[in-house]
Amino acid sequence: MLYRRNASCTLDKDLIKGIENMKTRTQFASEPEQHELIENLKTATKKYVSQLYKEGIQTILLNGSIKRGDFCTQHLGGYVDLVVMVKDEKIFNWKKTFGEAEEEFYIYHCVRKEIDGLKVGFQIEKRPFETLDYFETLDENRRWAHLESEILYDEDDLFVKELEKINALKRKNLCHYFKGTLNYIESLISNYKKQKFYGRDCPQQLHENLNIAIKNAIKCLYYINGQYMAPEDRALYYSFDLEKLPSKYEKIMEDLYRQEIDSYKDYKRREFIFKKQILDFIYKNNFVM
């Protein structure tokens, strides 16, 4: 009984409650007040970009929560995220293009502007022009963010042309990731793995392995939908807006995240739901090149 605890406990109560009462990203973005805010900010951003001094700049992208539509209201101090790809460092001038930074945050140059009466904060990241070779150096989360972006300026459509190559690579990546992730899921819930922890009387590790399998199954759902996986700290939330999902996906996730970590019986309940409603869906929608 080395690993056992006497009291039963339920994990992730806040998460379960959040799923039950949750507004998906699409629902949140479509609320009239939120939709109007996003559209006003996008209009102001496009006007701002159109008026910038662009010498030395190849491409400007809009990304982050404004692009996705889930930007929090401005009283929380949020910024519009812009990526500036520089083609010539020798002639590009931060101050001439964007003015003095009001704040330097990590790698961002932050400024606030008033555009048609709307006060807007911009968080600007400078990068070299992103070729296919550069894209291949990014981790999966950065690749996801990269392809979530909207092009606001692209001289001679160079980035548009590069995206054609990037999307061809993405297809190969997703096929490879899908196969590897599915193999890992099968290993986590294999009889061989389970017997190890039945023998050591450790239901906690069985539940933990199933939790890891669930997170990896969410990865597979992204791949089935033709996307890289979103960063882990938002992947579950964004998964509710994927087009191809198991029927009653939200309810399934509520049931899966409700767990009694000391209970073998509850492990079997959760494993049954996972295999029947999530894993079967993944097998039926197996990623095909």
Secondary structure, DSSP 8 states (H G I E B T S, - for coil): -TT--SS--EE-HHHHHHHHH---HHHHHHSHHHHHHHHHHHHHHHHHHHTS--TTEEEEEEEHHHHHT----GGG---EEEEEEES-TTT--HHHHH-S-SEEETTEEEEEEEETTEEEEEEEEEEE---HHHHTTS-HHHHHHHHT-EEEEEGGGHHHHHHHHHHHHHHHHHHHHHHHHHHHHHHHTSHHHHHHHHHTT-HHHHHHHHHHHHHHHHHHHHHHTT-----TTTHHHHHTT-SS--TTHHHHHHHHH-EETT-HHHHHHHHHHIIIIIIHHHHHT----
